[in-house]
Amino acid sequence: MTACNASPRIQRSLVPMAPEKTYEINENGLTYGSDFYAESLEDSPDLVRVIGKNGVEGYVYSKDINLELNTLDEVLDYINSGQPEFIVPVYAEDGIEVLDTFEIITED
C-alpha cells in the first residue's frame, strides 16, 4: 500500500468578507449607517439606514426598532398590547429632520 502525502486543494472563498465595522459620525455625534454586519445591538449604529414607507432612504434610531425589554412585566405588557403595527420616523443623517416613516407590521 502506498501513502499519499498530498495536501487537499484549498480555494479562496467566493463569499466576500464582512467589511470593517466603522460608521460615519454626524455633526451631533451619532453614528449612522447600515447594521447589516452588526453581530449584536451594541454593534449597531445609533441611526440605522432604512427605506421609508414612501421610498425615501434615511435613518431610524436603533433604540426605536430594537426595543429593550428588561423585565418580565415589560415583555408581557408589550405582548399584551396587541399592537399590529409599529411606526417610527425616518430621519436625515442628522437624526433631527424627519423625511418619512418606517413601518414594522406583525402578521397573525
Secondary structure, DSSP 8 states (H G I E B T S, - for coil): -------------SS--------EE-TTS-EEE--TT-SSGGGS-SEEEEE-TTS-EEEEEHHHHS----SHHHHHHHHHT--SEEEEEEE-TTSSSEEEEEEEE---
